[in-house]
Amino acid sequence: MRLLPSFLFIAGFLLCTTADAQVLNLKGTVTDAGTGETIIGAVVKVKDMSGGAVTDLDGRFNLSVDRPPPFTLTVVYFGYVPQELPIKDLRQEVKVKMVADAVLLGDAQVVRQRISDKQKQAPLTVETMDLLAIKEVAGGDFYEGLGNLKGVDMTAASFGFKVINTRGFNSTSPVRSLQLIDGVDNQSPGLNFSLGNFLGASDLDVLKVDVIAGASTAFYGPGAFNGVINMTTKSPWTFPGLSASIKGGERNMLEMAVRWAEVIGDSTTKQRWAYKVNAYALRADDWQAENYSPTEDSPTGIDNPGRYDAVNIYGDEDVSVNNNYNTFSGRRSYPGLGKFLRNGYTESELVDYGTQNLKLGGSLHYRINDSLEVIAASNFSTGNTVYQGDNRYRLKDVKFFQHRLEIRQEGKWFVRGYVTHEDAGQTYDIYTTALRLQDASGPTGGANSWNIEYNTYWGNAITPQVQAMPGYITATQAYNMGWNQAQWITWQDQFIQNNLGTFTSFHEQTLAHSNAVNTSYIDPFFVPGTERFNEKFDEITSKRFTDGGSLFYDKSILAHAMGEYKFKPAFGEVTVGGNFRQYLPNSAGTIFSDTGDVHIRNSEFGLVAGLEKKFMEDKLTATATLRMDKNENFKALFSPALSLVYANTPAHVWRVGFSSAIRNPTLADQYLYYNVGRALLLGNIDGQFEAGRDSMFTIGNL
């Protein structure tokens, strides 16, 4: 517990309380009706009122109420039948006995899925991870546990970067799915998708996670193309007090978290204020990318003496000229040289695999009255990890700030606004760094290049040694023997394979020479671990792409305002809502086409209306929803959704529905201008496709 004080410096709130009414207390105990054991974590509240209490380790609760009896007390716990008890006297302690929500089948007991009746009758299929499931996750955290839910795919791009996808579209850039925390889009403003749980909630503060797999645009907006991951955090009204956790594991993993929540006031005051603060810290040694097998595009295999294009070696790609001597004339003048590639840098030579993540958050809650609440919340996240996208990236000192202001009447209406700021810090492109290091020691192909130095040395120093090898047949000798060119080439390939160790040694000798020469156009190879390498590496990773380095600059902003209102005329329940979102990317030309005086702004808005009508004594629920979304660069698009849900018994729910989805193009789809080293990736906002230009060009085609 000595670790806890180091977290409690996070935030402080200047709070005031209002003593405007007498507050009464109701005490009691919640137990299992079958076993008599106390139930920990049951939610106790007065019916039709916000707030409540949670049972402690002894199953006891102390509920503050601002009205005298009679009233109805509700008690809810996952896996048990919800209880409603009439309360007529506060002087007697309440003893609540809860019955397990189970079906007995012989000697086996099958407990129903822990989802509410409202979720069962929702127009969409919902997979839920509740409070109990979060605690029982066998993995590192609840986010990893989401991968066990139906329709959910988990991709681990690195130790600190795990990505959730739905409906089988597995990608490290999940732009087809929407991730929400308390109704707030958790995406990166520049990338337009969520960075896993990097800017998220810790296990201690998560109440539940709902996963809606499938087209959900009509209900959640254009980002919900394939589904939604909707996280709800714990309210300080319902979950006050201190909680902390510490986890350890292999690879020097250490995770610490602390949560403190408090309701301001006591039994003599009307409790109007509450707050919570969270702190989370993670450190670990990431898994190193050490796949040195040939890539699918490698022109040679692992048995090629002149090397091959390996997966996690960068700069060894076949993108240059003057490096293929497998023709008849090449074999005659440079026997055994064949196809050769420049040696690159392994990823581990370019990356510090230390992973860190620090998340701080807090919220202040004020109840204007029993049903109206104002929330001000802020979250901050920073850290280092590795990300896999168009290239491999080292996220270094990346920072996210998110601020939210909301006023709501739960179940009736809300107005919410939030803004997200990001700062790429010292983030750099790993692959581009390798290319810049090579370029710093000389060009790979063309005149006066590394390749020319390589084949020149082979012709002068290695060719005589090859021709002097026992049993070697020159092209002239083969001609005199009556062989044609194809026969001699086949023989030479077999000769090389029979003497593979010797030819590999010849290539290593030539590589050492080419990497050590110091001419007017070639400098020595920057050897990892040397001071010379470190100086050049620091120089490259501290300069932006536009200045010849590999550093990102990204200080993009996302601002979003939204609202919703529900009312109940005679013909059903009507929901109307709308939102406005603005992206303010700022990459200084390192990611987007915002070079120089070019400033990019992109706005979109949406309107939604829905009707819910119940029939057949509320057993049949019909829902119709229509949403319109408009991005400033594209036409308005409509997303309808229809559903019928029939609940003939509490255990059997039948659902039939139709839904549609759209996805607005991301900022990258529209404004991308990103040099990945060997190609330039372009967005399509200027109609590159319509103009007959692909979105990817090789440098030689520009």
C-alpha positions in Angstrom: 0.0 0.0 0.0 3.0 2.3 0.1 2.5 2.8 -3.6 -0.9 4.5 -3.2 0.2 7.9 -1.9 2.2 8.4 -5.1 -1.0 8.3 -7.1 -3.1 10.6 -5.0 -1.4 13.8 -6.1 -3.3 13.5 -9.5 -6.0 16.1 -9.1 -7.9 18.1 -6.6 -11.3 19.8 -6.8 -12.5 22.8 -4.9 -15.9 21.7 -3.8 -18.8 23.2 -2.0 -21.9 21.6 -0.5 -25.4 22.8 0.0 -27.3 22.1 3.2 -30.9 22.6 2.0 -32.7 19.5 3.2 -32.7 16.8 5.7 -31.2 13.5 4.4 -32.4 10.2 5.9 -30.5 6.9 6.0 -31.7 3.4 5.2 -29.5 0.5 6.3 -29.6 -3.2 5.5 -28.0 -6.4 4.3 -28.2 -8.3 1.0 -27.8 -12.1 1.0 -28.2 -15.1 -1.2 -31.6 -16.7 -0.4 -30.2 -20.2 -1.1 -26.9 -20.2 0.7 -27.3 -17.3 3.1 -23.9 -15.9 1.9 -23.6 -12.1 1.8 -23.6 -10.5 -1.7 -20.9 -8.0 -2.4 -21.4 -5.2 -5.0 -25.2 -5.3 -5.2 -26.7 -2.0 -6.3 -29.4 -0.6 -4.0 -31.4 2.5 -4.9 -34.8 4.1 -4.5 -37.0 3.4 -7.5 -37.2 6.2 -10.1 -34.4 8.1 -8.4 -30.8 8.5 -9.5 -27.9 7.6 -7.3 -27.8 4.7 -4.8 -25.4 2.6 -2.8 -23.4 -0.6 -3.2 -23.1 -3.4 -0.7 -19.7 -3.8 1.0 -17.6 -6.8 1.9 -20.2 -7.8 4.5 -23.1 -7.4 2.2 -24.2 -4.3 4.1 -25.4 -1.0 2.6 -26.1 2.5 3.9 -28.4 4.4 1.6 -29.1 8.1 1.9 -32.6 9.1 0.8 -34.2 12.6 0.7 -37.8 11.5 1.1 -39.7 9.8 3.9 -41.4 6.5 3.4 -43.3 5.0 1.8 -41.2 4.3 -1.3 -40.0 1.3 -3.3 -36.4 0.0 -2.9 -34.8 -1.8 -5.8 -31.8 -4.2 -5.5 -29.9 -5.5 -8.5 -27.0 -7.9 -8.9 -25.7 -9.8 -11.9 -27.0 -13.4 -12.0 -29.9 -12.7 -9.6 -33.5 -11.8 -10.0 -33.9 -8.1 -9.4 -35.8 -7.3 -6.2 -38.3 -4.6 -5.4 -39.3 -4.1 -1.7 -41.8 -1.6 -0.2 -40.2 0.5 2.5 -42.5 1.9 5.2 -40.2 2.5 8.1 -36.5 3.6 8.2 -35.9 2.6 11.8 -35.7 -1.1 10.9 -32.8 -2.6 8.9 -33.8 -4.1 5.6 -32.9 -7.8 5.0 -32.9 -8.5 1.3 -32.7 -12.1 0.1 -31.9 -12.5 -3.6 -32.8 -15.6 -5.7 -30.3 -16.8 -8.3 -31.6 -16.3 -11.8 -31.0 -19.8 -12.9 -32.6 -22.8 -14.6 -32.1 -26.2 -12.9 -31.4 -29.1 -15.2 -31.0 -32.3 -13.1 -27.7 -31.9 -11.2 -26.5 -29.1 -13.5 -27.2 -25.4 -12.9 -27.2 -23.1 -15.9 -27.1 -19.4 -15.1 -28.5 -17.1 -17.6 -26.4 -14.5 -19.4 -25.9 -11.5 -17.2 -27.7 -9.0 -19.4 -30.7 -6.9 -18.6 -34.2 -7.2 -20.0 -33.7 -3.9 -21.8 -30.6 -5.3 -23.5 -32.5 -8.4 -24.5 -35.2 -6.4 -26.2 -32.8 -3.9 -27.9 -33.1 -3.6 -31.7 -29.4 -4.6 -32.0 -27.5 -7.7 -30.8 -25.5 -6.8 -27.8 -22.6 -8.7 -26.2 -21.9 -7.5 -22.7 -18.9 -7.8 -20.4 -20.3 -6.9 -17.0 -18.6 -5.9 -13.7 -18.2 -9.6 -12.7 -16.8 -10.6 -16.0 -14.3 -7.7 -15.9 -13.0 -8.9 -12.6 -12.7 -12.5 -13.9 -10.8 -11.7 -17.1 -7.9 -14.2 -17.3 -5.8 -11.8 -19.5 -3.9 -8.7 -18.5 -7.0 -6.4 -18.5 -10.6 -6.2 -19.5 -9.7 -4.9 -22.9 -7.9 -8.2 -23.7 -11.0 -10.0 -22.5 -13.1 -8.4 -25.2 -11.5 -10.7 -27.7 -13.4 -13.6 -26.2 -16.8 -12.1 -27.1 -18.8 -13.2 -30.1 -18.0 -11.2 -33.2 -15.0 -9.5 -31.8 -11.4 -9.9 -33.1 -8.4 -8.8 -31.1 -5.1 -7.8 -32.7 -2.0 -7.2 -30.6 0.2 -4.9 -32.6 2.5 -4.6 -29.5 2.4 -5.1 -25.8 0.9 -1.6 -25.2 -1.3 -1.5 -28.4 -4.2 -3.8 -28.8 -6.8 -3.2 -31.3 -10.5 -4.4 -31.3 -12.3 -5.1 -34.6 -15.8 -6.5 -35.2 -17.4 -8.5 -37.9 -14.1 -10.1 -39.1 -12.6 -7.0 -40.6 -9.3 -7.5 -38.6 -7.0 -4.5 -39.0 -4.6 -2.5 -36.9 -6.5 0.6 -38.2 -10.1 -0.1 -37.2 -11.8 2.8 -38.9 -14.9 0.6 -39.4 -15.7 0.4 -35.6 -16.6 3.0 -33.1 -15.2 3.0 -29.6 -17.0 5.0 -26.9 -16.3 5.7 -23.3 -19.3 7.3 -21.5 -20.6 8.4 -24.9 -17.3 10.0 -25.9 -15.6 8.9 -29.1 -12.1 7.6 -28.1 -10.5 8.0 -31.5 -7.2 9.8 -32.3 -8.0 13.1 -34.0 -5.4 12.6 -36.7 -5.7 8.8 -37.3 -9.5 8.7 -36.9 -9.5 5.4 -35.0 -9.0 4.4 -31.4 -5.5 3.6 -30.3 -6.6 0.5 -28.4 -7.1 1.3 -24.7 -4.1 3.7 -24.8 -6.5 6.6 -24.0 -9.1 4.6 -22.2 -10.3 3.5 -18.8 -8.6 1.2 -16.3 -10.3 -2.0 -15.0 -11.0 -0.3 -11.7 -13.3 2.3 -13.3 -15.1 0.2 -15.9 -18.7 -0.8 -15.0 -19.5 -2.6 -18.2 -18.7 -2.9 -21.9 -21.3 -3.4 -24.5 -20.2 -4.7 -27.9 -22.7 -4.2 -30.8 -21.4 -6.1 -33.8 -22.9 -5.1 -37.1 -24.2 -2.1 -38.9 -25.1 0.5 -36.3 -24.9 3.9 -38.1 -28.5 4.7 -37.5 -28.0 4.5 -33.7 -24.4 5.7 -33.2 -23.4 7.6 -36.3 -21.2 7.1 -39.4 -18.2 5.6 -37.5 -20.3 2.6 -36.5 -19.9 0.8 -39.8 -19.1 -2.6 -38.4 -20.0 -2.1 -34.8 -19.5 -0.3 -31.5 -17.5 -0.9 -28.4 -19.4 1.1 -25.8 -17.8 1.4 -22.3 -19.5 2.7 -19.3 -17.5 3.8 -16.3 -18.5 3.8 -12.6 -20.4 6.7 -11.2 -19.0 8.2 -8.0 -22.6 8.3 -6.7 -22.9 4.6 -6.9 -19.3 3.5 -6.4 -17.6 5.8 -3.8 -14.4 4.9 -1.9 -10.9 3.8 -2.6 -9.8 0.9 -4.8 -6.4 0.0 -6.0 -4.7 -2.8 -7.9 -1.2 -4.0 -8.8 -0.3 -6.6 -11.3 3.0 -8.1 -12.3 4.1 -10.5 -15.0 6.7 -11.6 -17.4 8.8 -9.2 -19.5 9.1 -7.0 -16.5 5.4 -6.1 -16.7 4.1 -3.9 -13.8 0.7 -2.4 -13.8 -0.7 -0.2 -11.0 -4.0 1.6 -10.8 -5.9 3.5 -8.1 -9.4 5.0 -8.1 -10.8 7.4 -5.5 -14.4 8.6 -5.5 -16.4 10.5 -3.0 -19.8 11.9 -2.5 -19.5 15.3 -0.7 -21.8 15.7 2.3 -23.1 13.6 5.2 -26.4 12.5 6.6 -27.4 16.0 7.6 -27.0 17.6 4.1 -28.5 17.1 0.7 -25.7 15.5 -1.3 -25.3 17.5 -4.5 -21.5 17.1 -5.3 -19.5 14.0 -6.1 -16.1 13.4 -7.8 -13.7 10.7 -8.8 -10.1 10.5 -9.8 -8.2 7.7 -11.5 -4.6 6.9 -12.1 -3.1 4.1 -14.1 0.5 3.2 -14.9 2.0 0.4 -17.0 5.5 -0.5 -17.9 6.8 -3.6 -19.7 9.4 -4.8 -22.1 7.6 -5.2 -25.4 8.0 -8.3 -27.6 10.7 -7.8 -30.2 9.9 -8.1 -33.8 12.4 -10.8 -34.9 10.8 -12.4 -37.9 13.7 -12.8 -40.4 11.9 -15.0 -42.9 11.7 -13.7 -46.4 8.7 -11.5 -47.2 6.1 -12.5 -49.8 7.7 -9.9 -52.2 11.3 -11.0 -51.6 12.9 -11.7 -55.0 15.2 -14.3 -53.5 14.9 -17.0 -50.9 16.8 -17.7 -47.7 19.3 -19.8 -49.6 20.5 -16.8 -51.8 24.1 -15.9 -50.9 23.5 -12.3 -51.8 20.8 -12.0 -49.1 17.0 -11.7 -49.2 14.3 -9.3 -48.1 13.5 -10.2 -44.5 10.3 -9.2 -42.7 11.8 -7.3 -39.8 14.9 -6.0 -41.5 14.4 -2.6 -43.1 16.4 -1.3 -46.0 17.1 -4.7 -47.6 14.2 -4.4 -50.2 14.7 -4.9 -53.9 14.0 -1.3 -55.0 17.2 -0.3 -56.8 19.1 -1.0 -60.0 22.5 -2.5 -60.7 21.9 -5.4 -58.4 20.8 -8.3 -60.7 23.6 -10.2 -62.5 21.6 -13.4 -63.3 21.6 -12.7 -67.0 24.0 -14.6 -69.2 26.4 -11.7 -69.6 26.2 -10.9 -65.9 27.0 -14.5 -65.0 29.9 -14.5 -67.4 31.5 -11.3 -66.1 30.5 -11.6 -62.5 30.2 -15.3 -61.8 28.3 -16.1 -58.6 27.3 -12.5 -57.9 23.7 -13.1 -59.0 21.0 -11.1 -57.2 22.2 -9.2 -54.2 20.5 -6.8 -51.8 21.8 -4.2 -49.5 22.0 -5.2 -45.9 19.5 -3.2 -43.7 18.8 -2.7 -40.1 16.9 -5.0 -37.8 13.9 -3.5 -36.0 15.5 -4.1 -32.7 18.5 -1.9 -33.7 16.1 1.0 -34.3 13.6 0.6 -31.5 13.7 0.9 -27.7 11.1 -1.8 -26.8 10.3 -0.3 -23.4 6.5 0.2 -23.2 5.0 2.8 -20.8 1.5 4.1 -20.4 0.3 6.7 -17.9 -3.4 7.6 -17.7 -4.9 10.2 -15.4 -8.5 11.2 -15.2 -11.1 12.9 -13.1 -14.7 14.0 -13.1 -16.8 16.4 -11.1 -20.5 15.8 -10.8 -23.2 18.2 -9.6 -26.9 17.4 -9.1 -29.1 20.4 -9.8 -32.0 18.3 -8.5 -32.8 14.6 -8.1 -32.8 13.9 -11.8 -30.7 16.6 -13.4 -26.9 16.3 -13.4 -23.9 18.2 -14.7 -20.6 16.4 -15.4 -17.2 18.0 -16.1 -14.5 15.4 -16.9 -10.9 15.4 -18.1 -8.5 12.6 -19.1 -4.8 12.6 -20.0 -2.7 9.8 -21.4 0.9 9.6 -22.4 3.4 6.8 -23.1 5.6 4.9 -25.5 4.8 1.8 -27.6 5.1 0.4 -31.1 2.3 0.7 -33.7 1.8 -1.2 -37.0 0.1 0.8 -39.8 1.3 1.6 -43.3 4.8 1.2 -41.7 6.1 0.4 -38.3 6.1 3.3 -35.9 7.6 4.0 -32.5 5.1 6.0 -30.6 7.3 8.0 -28.3 6.1 10.6 -25.7 2.7 10.7 -27.4 0.1 12.6 -25.5 -3.7 12.8 -25.5 -5.9 15.3 -23.7 -9.7 14.9 -23.6 -12.2 17.2 -21.9 -15.9 16.7 -21.6 -18.8 18.8 -20.3 -22.3 17.3 -20.1 -25.7 18.0 -18.7 -28.3 15.3 -18.6 -31.5 14.0 -17.2 -30.9 10.3 -17.3 -33.3 8.4 -19.6 -34.8 11.7 -20.9 -32.3 14.0 -22.5 -28.6 15.0 -22.6 -26.4 17.6 -24.2 -22.7 16.7 -24.4 -19.6 18.4 -25.7 -16.0 17.2 -25.8 -12.7 18.0 -27.4 -9.6 15.8 -27.9 -6.1 17.0 -28.4 -3.2 14.9 -29.5 0.6 15.5 -29.6 2.7 13.0 -31.5 5.7 13.9 -29.3 8.9 12.2 -30.6 7.1 9.6 -32.6 9.0 8.4 -35.7 8.7 6.0 -38.6 11.0 3.0 -38.0 11.2 1.9 -41.6 11.9 5.4 -42.9 14.6 5.8 -40.3 16.4 2.7 -41.8 16.2 4.3 -45.2 17.5 7.6 -44.0 20.5 5.9 -42.3 21.3 4.1 -45.6 21.0 7.3 -47.6 23.3 9.0 -45.2 26.0 6.6 -46.1 25.3 6.8 -49.8 22.6 6.0 -52.5 21.8 2.4 -53.1 21.3 2.3 -56.8 22.3 4.3 -59.9 25.7 5.8 -60.8 28.2 6.3 -58.1 26.2 4.2 -55.7 26.6 1.4 -53.1 25.6 -1.2 -55.7 28.2 -0.1 -58.1 30.9 -0.3 -55.4 29.6 -3.8 -54.6 29.7 -5.2 -58.1 33.0 -3.5 -58.9 34.7 -5.2 -55.9 33.2 -8.5 -56.9 34.5 -8.2 -60.4 38.0 -7.3 -59.3 38.4 -9.4 -56.1 35.9 -12.3 -56.2 35.6 -13.3 -59.9 39.2 -14.6 -60.1 38.6 -16.6 -57.0 35.4 -18.2 -58.4 37.1 -19.0 -61.7 40.0 -20.7 -59.8 37.6 -23.0 -57.8 38.1 -26.7 -58.6 35.6 -27.9 -61.1 34.4 -24.5 -62.2 33.6 -24.2 -65.9 33.7 -20.7 -67.5 31.3 -19.7 -70.2 34.0 -20.0 -72.8 34.8 -23.5 -71.7 31.1 -24.4 -71.8 30.8 -23.1 -75.3 33.8 -25.2 -76.4 32.1 -28.2 -74.8 29.0 -27.6 -77.0 26.7 -26.3 -74.2 24.1 -23.7 -74.9 23.5 -20.7 -72.6 20.6 -22.4 -70.7 22.6 -25.5 -70.0 25.5 -23.4 -68.6 23.2 -21.3 -66.4 21.6 -24.4 -65.0 25.0 -25.9 -64.3 26.3 -22.7 -62.6 23.2 -22.5 -60.4 23.9 -26.1 -59.2 27.6 -25.3 -58.7 26.7 -22.3 -56.5 24.3 -24.5 -54.4 27.0 -27.2 -54.0 29.4 -24.5 -52.7 26.8 -22.3 -50.9 29.0 -21.7 -47.9 31.9 -20.5 -50.1 29.7 -18.1 -52.1 28.0 -16.8 -48.9 31.5 -16.0 -47.6 32.3 -14.2 -50.8 29.2 -12.0 -50.4 30.0 -11.3 -46.8 33.5 -10.2 -47.8 32.1 -7.9 -50.5 29.5 -6.5 -48.1 32.2 -5.7 -45.5 34.2 -3.9 -48.2 31.3 -1.9 -49.5 30.2 -0.9 -46.0 33.6 0.3 -45.1 34.6 2.3 -48.1 34.9 6.1 -47.7 34.8 7.8 -51.1 33.4 11.1 -52.4 30.0 9.4 -52.8 30.0 6.5 -50.3 30.5 6.8 -46.5 31.0 3.9 -44.2 28.0 2.0 -42.9 26.5 3.3 -39.7 27.1 0.4 -37.4 24.4 0.0 -34.6 25.8 0.6 -31.1 28.5 2.9 -32.2 28.6 6.6 -31.2 28.6 7.5 -34.9 25.4 5.5 -35.4 23.7 7.0 -32.3 24.5 10.6 -33.4 23.0 10.0 -36.9 20.0 8.1 -35.5 19.2 10.9 -33.1 19.6 13.4 -35.9 17.2 11.6 -38.2 14.6 10.8 -35.6 14.5 14.4 -34.4 14.0 15.9 -37.8 10.6 15.9 -39.5 9.8 14.1 -42.7 9.8 17.4 -44.6 13.3 18.1 -43.4 14.8 14.8 -44.4 14.1 13.0 -41.1 11.6 10.4 -39.9 9.8 12.4 -37.1 6.1 13.0 -37.1 4.5 16.2 -36.2 0.8 15.9 -35.2 -1.1 18.3 -33.0 -4.5 17.6 -34.3 -7.8 18.4 -32.6 -11.3 16.8 -32.6 -14.3 18.8 -31.3 -17.7 17.3 -31.0 -21.1 18.5 -29.7 -24.2 16.3 -29.5 -27.6 16.1 -27.9 -30.6 13.8 -27.6 -34.2 14.1 -26.3 -36.8 11.5 -25.6 -40.5 12.2 -25.3 -43.6 10.0 -25.1 -46.7 11.0 -27.0 -49.7 8.8 -27.1 -48.5 6.8 -30.1 -45.1 5.7 -28.7 -41.6 6.8 -27.5 -39.9 9.3 -29.9 -36.1 10.0 -29.8 -34.6 12.9 -31.7 -31.0 14.0 -31.7 -28.2 15.6 -33.6 -24.4 16.2 -33.6 -21.8 18.4 -35.1 -18.1 17.4 -35.4 -15.1 19.3 -36.6 -11.6 17.9 -37.3 -8.6 20.3 -37.1 -5.6 18.3 -38.4 -2.2 19.8 -37.9 0.7 17.7 -39.2 2.9 20.3 -40.8 3.0 18.2 -44.0 4.4 15.1 -42.3 1.1 13.2 -42.6 -1.4 15.3 -44.4 -1.3 17.8 -47.3 -1.1 20.8 -44.9 2.3 22.0 -45.9 3.3 25.6 -45.5 0.3 27.9 -45.3 -2.3 25.2 -46.0 -4.7 24.6 -43.1 -7.2 21.8 -43.2 -10.6 21.8 -41.5 -13.2 19.2 -42.0 -16.7 19.3 -40.6 -19.7 17.0 -40.5 -23.1 16.9 -38.8 -25.9 14.4 -38.4 -29.6 14.3 -37.4 -31.5 11.3 -36.1 -35.1 10.5 -35.3 -36.5 7.2 -34.0 -39.9 5.8 -32.9 -40.5 2.9 -30.6 -44.0 1.4 -30.2 -45.1 -1.5 -28.0 -47.9 -3.9 -28.9 -49.5 -7.1 -27.4 -49.3 -6.1 -23.8 -45.7 -4.8 -24.3 -44.5 -8.2 -25.6 -43.9 -6.9 -29.1 -41.6 -3.9 -29.7 -41.4 -2.2 -33.0 -38.6 0.3 -33.7 -37.9 2.6 -36.7 -34.9 4.9 -36.9 -33.6 7.2 -39.6 -30.3 9.1 -39.5 -28.9 11.6 -41.9 -25.1 12.4 -42.0 -23.4 15.1 -44.0 -19.7 15.7 -44.4 -18.8 19.0 -46.0 -16.9 17.3 -48.8 -19.6 14.7 -49.7 -23.4 14.4 -50.2 -25.8 13.8 -47.4 -26.3 10.1 -46.7 -29.2 8.3 -45.0 -29.1 5.3 -42.7 -32.5 3.6 -41.9 -33.0 0.9 -39.4 -36.1 -1.2 -38.6 -36.6 -4.0 -36.0 -39.3 -6.1 -34.4 -38.5 -7.7 -31.0 -40.9 -10.2 -29.5 -40.5 -11.3 -25.9 -43.0 -14.1 -25.3 -41.3 -15.1 -22.0 -38.5 -13.5 -20.0 -36.2 -16.3 -21.2 -37.1 -16.2 -24.9 -36.6 -13.1 -27.1 -37.1 -13.1 -30.9 -35.6 -10.4 -32.9 -35.8 -9.5 -36.6 -34.2 -6.4 -38.0 -32.8 -4.4 -40.9 -30.0 -1.9 -40.5 -27.6 0.0 -42.8 -24.4 1.7 -42.3 -22.1 4.3 -43.8 -18.6 5.4 -43.2 -17.4 8.9 -43.9 -13.9 8.9 -45.4 -11.3 9.5 -42.8 -8.8 12.4 -42.9 -6.3 10.0 -44.3 -8.7 8.9 -47.0 -9.1 12.6 -48.0 -6.0 14.5 -47.2 -3.1 12.0 -46.8 0.2 13.0 -48.2 2.6 10.5 -46.6 6.0 9.4 -47.8 6.5 5.8 -46.6 10.0 5.6 -47.9 9.7 3.8 -51.2 6.2 5.2 -52.1 4.0 8.2 -51.6 0.5 7.7 -50.3 -2.1 10.2 -51.3 -5.6 11.0 -50.2 -8.4 11.3 -52.8 -9.9 14.7 -51.9 -8.5 16.1 -55.2 -9.9 13.3 -57.3 -6.6 11.4 -57.8 -8.6 8.2 -58.7 -10.9 10.0 -61.1 -7.8 11.6 -62.8 -6.5 8.1 -63.5 -3.8 8.2 -60.8 -3.5 5.5 -58.2 -3.2 6.4 -54.5 0.2 4.8 -54.4 3.1 5.8 -56.6 6.7 4.6 -56.6 9.2 7.3 -56.2 10.4 6.7 -59.7 7.0 7.4 -61.2 6.7 10.9 -59.6 
